[in-house]
Amino acid sequence: MHNESSTVGSGLVLTEDECLRHRGPLAQRGKFTLTDTSLTFNPSGRIERLGGAAFQVDFGSIHRICVSGWLEQRLEVYAGAEVYTFSFPE
């Protein structure tokens, strides 16, 4: 990941990078953006963008964050009943 010093909406961008969002056996390419108030995922693919696969999670709704895996580490974000899983290819 790399640091940024810009703003998105009302939040200061802390970092953004290309990632894979994992949902079961499938993964979507996209951009992971972390601001001082939320995290956002915007898919790279046109069909996914049209299908509403982008989302934003406010920090207030996150109740757990962990890193899992050994060979391929994944960031898991738990918010409400949802689990958002990301990996960051090098």
N, C-alpha and C positions, 0 to 999 in steps of 0.2 A: 504494500500500500504506500501511497505517497501523500504528503501533506499538501494542503491547499490553503489559501488565505482569502477565499472569496465567500460570497453568501448565496444561499439557496432559499428562496422564500423569506422567512423571517429568521433563519438560522445561519450561524457562522459555520462554514464547511471546515471540518477538522481533517478529514481524509476522504478520498474517493478512489476507487480502483475497479478494474474489470473483475468479474467474479462469475461463479456458477451458483445458481440457486437450485438446491436439490429438493425434489418432491418425489419420494419413493425411488423407483429405478430411473426416473427422468431427471435431467438437469437443463436449466435454461441459462444461456449467457446473458450478461447484463452488466449494469453499473451499480455498484454498492456505494452509497454516499452516507457518511456519518457527519451530522452537524452537532451543535451544542444542545439540541433539543430532541433530535429524532434520528432514525436511520431510514433510508429510502432505497428501494430497488427499482430500477428501470430496465426492462428487458431490451436486448439488442435487436431481436427479430421483429419484423413488421407484423406478423400474425399475432405474436404474443402482445405487442403494444396495442393492437386493435382489440384483442380479446380481454383487455383489462388486467394483465398480469403484473402491472406496476403496483407498488404499495408503499406506504409510509407507516412506520411504527413510532409513536411518541414514547419517550423514555418513561413517562408515568405509567404506561401499561406493561412495561417489561418487568418480569419478576425473577428471571434467571438468565444468565449468559454463561456458556461453557464452551470449551474446546474439546472435541473428541477425535479419536482416530490416532493412528501411529504413522503409517506410511503416507496417508493423505489426511491431513488435519482438516477438520470442519468446525466452523463457528456455528453454534446453536443458540438461537435467541428465542426465549419463551415469553410470549405475550398473550395474556388471556388464555384461551384454549388452543391457540396456534403455536406451532414450533416452526421457526424459519431457520433453514440450514443452508450455509454458504461455504464454498471453498474458493481459494484464491490461487489459481495456477500461476506458476512463475514464468 
